[in-house]
């Protein structure tokens, strides 16, 4: 696969799907090689101006895998799905880092599943993703507070056990689903502002 993607370098690509295990039982250092391989594929996908990208990753146990900044800065990407393949035997994490100065100029749909996001994610979506129409955050991890203010968001799905405070302001929101489990219901707040 590495050779195929490398040969396509610079050739526009509509869709790329990667389902990959970043852990190998053959060698302790093998996981690092697998991470490098996936990062190389993602870098080449950006060079190929991929429009739709789906990532299903199983990270190394006890480690975190972060998406590269070059992917976040893609000017062609319209659809991005990132899923952390969760099993009862692994505790690896996929992190989606929101870089405050970098944003997608063309992203219309973002779907994150079992992924760790940071507290600045909502601000990043609000300020850097000006064309984002659909956002799905399924079982997002470790974020306690999320504030989204978007003039273009039409659809929103959120499910979380960790989230305590949610504030959404969306001028043209057409649909919204929320599945919210919280250990302490008295400690959570929710505010929705739509026309």
N, C-alpha and C positions, 0 to 999 in steps of 0.2 A: 504494500500500500504506500509506503514512503516514496518509492521510486515513481509510482503513478502520480501522486500529488506533486512531487518535485518536477516531473516532466510537464505538468500542466501550469507551472509557474507563469503567471501573467495572462493565462488564457481565462477569459470570463467563465465562471462556473455558477450555475443556477442553485444547485442544492448539494449539501454535503452532510452525511449522517455518520457519526462516529460512536460506536458502542465499544468501550475498551476497559479492560481491567488494568489498573496501574500497579498491581501487586503480583508478584510471581513467587511461587514456592521454590523455584529452582536455585535462586541466588539472592542473598541479602541485598546486594546493590542493584539487582535487576529492576526494582521499582523505580529507581532514579533514571534508568535508561528509558523506561516506559513513559515516565513523565516528560522527559526531554523529547521523545518521539511525538507525543501528543502536542506539546508546545510547538514543535516544528510544523506539524500538520496545520495547526491553527494559524501560525504565521503565514504559511503558504496559502491557506484559504483566504486570508486577507489580501494577499498579493493577487489572487485569482478573482478578486471582487465577488466573492460568494454572496448570494442574496438570502439564502435560507440555510441555517446551520442548526443541526440537532446534535447535542452531546449527551451521551449517557455514560457516565464514568463511575468506576468502582475504585476509589482511592486506596492507597496503602493504609493498612491498619495503623492507627495512632498518628497519622500525618494529615496535613491539609494541602490541597491542590488549589492554586489560585489561577484564574483565567488571566492571560497576559494583557497588558495595556494596549498592545497593537490590535487586539480583537475589539476592545472597547472603543477604540478610535476608528473603526471601520466606517468608510463612507458609503459602502454599497449594501451592507447588511440590513435586510428588512424584517427578518424573522429569526429569532434566537430562542432555542429551548436548551436549557441546561438541567440535567437530572443527576442527582447523586444516587447511585444504586445502593439502596440500604438493605443490608442483611443482618441477621442477628449475630453473625460472626465477625463483623467488621465495625470499626469505629472511625474510619477515615472520613474526612470532610472535604467537600468542594466549597470553596469560598468565591463569592462574586463580589469583587471589590469595586466600589463606586468611586471613581476618580473625579473629584469636583471640577477639574478643568477639562476633562475629556468626556465627550458625549457622542452618542450615535446621531448622525445627521439624517439618517434615513430609516431608522428602526421603527417599525409599525407594531410589532408584536413581540413581547418578551415573556417567556414562561420559565420560571425557576421552580424546581421541585427538590425538597430535602437539601436545600443549599443554605449556607450561612451567609447572611448579609449584615452589613454594619449599620450603625445609627444614621449615617449620612445618606443612606440609600434613597430615602424619600425626597430629600433635597436634590439629589442628583437626578432623579426621574423628573422632578418638577422643573429644573433649570436646564438640563442638558439633553433631554429626550423630547424635543419639540414636536415630533410627529408620531409619538407613541399612542396607538389607538386601543390596544388590548394589553393588559398586564395580568399575569397569573402568578401568584406566589403561594405555592402549595407546600405546606408544612415547613415554612421557613424557620431557620434556627437562630437562636441567641439574640434576636433583636427584641428589645422591650418597648420601644416607642417608634411609631411610623407615622409621618406626616406627608401626605401627597397633595399637591396643589397643581392641577393640570387643566389646561384649556382644550386639550385635544383628546383626552382619554374617554373612550366610549364604552369599554368593558373592563371590569375589575373582578378578580377572584382572589380571595385571601383565606388561607387556612393556617392556623398556628397554635402551638401550645405555649410558646414563650412570650408572645406579644401581650402587652398590658395596656398600652395606650395607642389608639388608632384615630387619626383625623384625616378625612378625605374631603377635598373640595374639587369638584369636577363639573365644569360648565355644561358639557354635553353627554354626561354619563348615561348610557342607555340601559345597562344591566350591571348588577353588583351581587356577588355571592360572598358570604362570610361564614366560615366554620371556625369557631373560636372556642378553644378549651383552655380554661385557666384554673390554676390551683386555688386562687383567691379571687372570686368574683367581685368582692368589694374593692379590690385594688385595680380595677380596669376602667378605662374611660373610652367612649366612642362618640365621635362627632362626624356627621355626614352633611355636607352642604352641596346641593345640586339644585338646578332650576325647578 
